[in-house]
Amino acid sequence: MTADQLAQRSETPERRIKWSYMDHWRSNGPAGPVDQWHSHRTMSSFLKQIKAVGFDAIDTFDFRLWQMYGDYGGPAKYQEMVQDHGLERIVNIFHAADYDLRNYAPHVPETHENILEDFRVTMGHWSSVELDNIIVMPATLYYDMEPVTEDKLKISAELWNKVGEITAGYGVKLTCHHEFFCGIQSEPDIEVFYSYTDPRYVSLFIDTAQHCIASVDPVALYRRHAHRVSGFHFKDTRNVAAGDDHRHRPDSEIMAPTTGKWFYEMGTPHGLVDFEAMMTAVRDNDYRGWISVEHDKANKDGGDYAESTAIARWYAVNVLEKIYR
Amino acid sequence: MRDTLRWAYALNQWNIRMDVFVRHEDQRRALKTLSALGFGHIELAAGTGRWDNLGRPEVIEINHGSPEGFLAFLRSCSVNGVSSMFWDPGQPVEEEGWAFRSTRNRDDHAAIVESAKPFVDFLAAIGAEQLVARPVGSAWMQPPLGRDDIAAIGEVWNSVGKVAAAAGVGLALHYDCLSAVHTADELRRLLDATDPELVGLALDTAELTIGGIDPVAFYEERHERVTHVHLKDTRYADTGEEYRMPGAETTMLRGGAGRRIERWFFELGTEGGLVDVKAFVAALRRHGYPGWVVVESDHGGNPAELAMLNSWYLQQELSVART
């Protein structure tokens, strides 16, 4: 390290927080609206934009695995492309399963072996890259699980304890992300669920908007469970779910009758998430590691992913990093 | 941006027609986007009418109360200030009775100087450095420049430059690819017709390239006159006389010049870009260029996306620190 670099390091306090971007994206090109996986060129453009605005890394969905193999040569090779654009790595993967009651339902014990085998295979596929978390929705769709009973919560918890043991064998945390339309989304049900899970194997992943939509205060939830929170999706919402918003197939984020667009970037006017309180809580609990920014479906109602991503980053730098960085 | 060069970004691409970039929240989103990308200063563009509320000093003041109020608006988005403002005195404006003026017409000179004053005063009040002006109208709209025309054009810009200098503002003449001052020789003659103490050149890398002038070579030749830079790329050059097409703004730049060119201007680092951006920026550094380098998207695509790609290029390919 040169003298200049040493001097610069002494001037710049060590960062406790790094920022990752969960890779929802759309752009318009000659082929119309496409996502970044459309071609190597669109992927390069996406990665440049994420890096340019100051993110350190990306998160992705694990269902991209086969595209990574087909288009880039696998997760490690894809990660090389990520790094070629100046980003550190892939931090988290989101395991978006279909949750078919017949073969993939955490509250249905008969499906557990299938789910466990899924994770044994999945973790092997991803073993070529260093991951912090594999993120799951810990329950089926709400209406496939209701009535939500303590017994169902306990059965689900027992499954995720076993899954977490598998992922821990690969050095990856199993962490649960509670969509407002999943079976475990209310505050009492979340509390019961975690009371049956083993903190060594099951972590909590706070999605600020999802909890707000489900009428759960994400800051209070985080403060109660900070010791087992392994990551965050920082995104905002302007609406709380009403009536049976959480009971729509295939996905209430898309189909809920009251609200066409649920998610907004941090800093949006009329946002319901108190990000300053959230960041204060993160600071108070001395959290160190990654915060992921997400604003899925930002392109709805005339929105634009590129702009939303830049504005979210502006908010992180100009508001949140003044509280804790 | 933290660099030996000073970087700014032009807002013009967001303002594609009179009613799309009016709401202050929309303007804030653009400003925050640029701030997040490391651009602490912006370039404005002159316009007309109440919808174009970043386009004229008096309209800006109606919206923000005063120059200080406008600066406070920018700073609420973590943008520190304004580098410059683009102005075309040949563009008729409602505020001046839609008068059609030409810098080659000496009878228009007094009115042109007068119409520059509000912009100069405004730029001085907000601490901006350059009035960036279109020196002459499009070639297709007028007869070829005669022997005395460039002298006349030089005279009016010397006069505007004197007004600007008195207010502590620089004047930079911006070459564009449709201009009646088109060839390198004509550009040299224009510079020679102006007082170097009062009038500089705004060198636009893509416009020069489209016009058939190598921006690196021209900068090397006349670097002492360059007081402002617009940095952008292009994949195409005028094949000859396309700039003389009737209605060239529409038929050439927007209509594809009969070659189905959908877009002339591109982000830095674009595949097939004709501008040697690295060589140009290296030349700026070598000569200790003191002015603003304004990155422009200029009708290229999604404004936020292009600003992000341009910022990536600055950070990763030109080693400019974002913060």
Chai-1 contact restraints between the chains, C-beta under 6 A:
chainA,res_idxA,chainB,res_idxB,connection_type,confidence,min_distance_angstrom,max_distance_angstrom,comment,restraint_id
A,K48,B,L309,contact,1.0,0.0,6.0,A-B,restraint_1
A,K48,B,W312,contact,1.0,0.0,6.0,A-B,restraint_2
A,Q49,B,M308,contact,1.0,0.0,6.0,A-B,restraint_3
A,K51,B,W312,contact,1.0,0.0,6.0,A-B,restraint_4
A,A52,B,L37,contact,1.0,0.0,6.0,A-B,restraint_5
A,A52,B,M308,contact,1.0,0.0,6.0,A-B,restraint_6
A,A52,B,S311,contact,1.0,0.0,6.0,A-B,restraint_7
A,A52,B,W312,contact,1.0,0.0,6.0,A-B,restraint_8
A,V53,B,A36,contact,1.0,0.0,6.0,A-B,restraint_9
A,V53,B,L37,contact,1.0,0.0,6.0,A-B,restraint_10
A,V53,B,M308,contact,1.0,0.0,6.0,A-B,restraint_11
A,G86,B,Q316,contact,1.0,0.0,6.0,A-B,restraint_12
A,A306,B,N302,contact,1.0,0.0,6.0,A-B,restraint_13
A,A306,B,A304,contact,1.0,0.0,6.0,A-B,restraint_14
A,A306,B,E305,contact,1.0,0.0,6.0,A-B,restraint_15
A,A306,B,M308,contact,1.0,0.0,6.0,A-B,restraint_16
A,E307,B,R29,contact,1.0,0.0,6.0,A-B,restraint_17
A,E307,B,T33,contact,1.0,0.0,6.0,A-B,restraint_18
A,E307,B,A304,contact,1.0,0.0,6.0,A-B,restraint_19
A,A310,B,T33,contact,1.0,0.0,6.0,A-B,restraint_20
A,A310,B,A36,contact,1.0,0.0,6.0,A-B,restraint_21
A,A310,B,A304,contact,1.0,0.0,6.0,A-B,restraint_22
A,I311,B,R29,contact,1.0,0.0,6.0,A-B,restraint_23
A,I311,B,K32,contact,1.0,0.0,6.0,A-B,restraint_24
A,R313,B,A36,contact,1.0,0.0,6.0,A-B,restraint_25
A,W314,B,K32,contact,1.0,0.0,6.0,A-B,restraint_26
A,W314,B,S35,contact,1.0,0.0,6.0,A-B,restraint_27
A,W314,B,A36,contact,1.0,0.0,6.0,A-B,restraint_28
A,N318,B,S78,contact,1.0,0.0,6.0,A-B,restraint_29
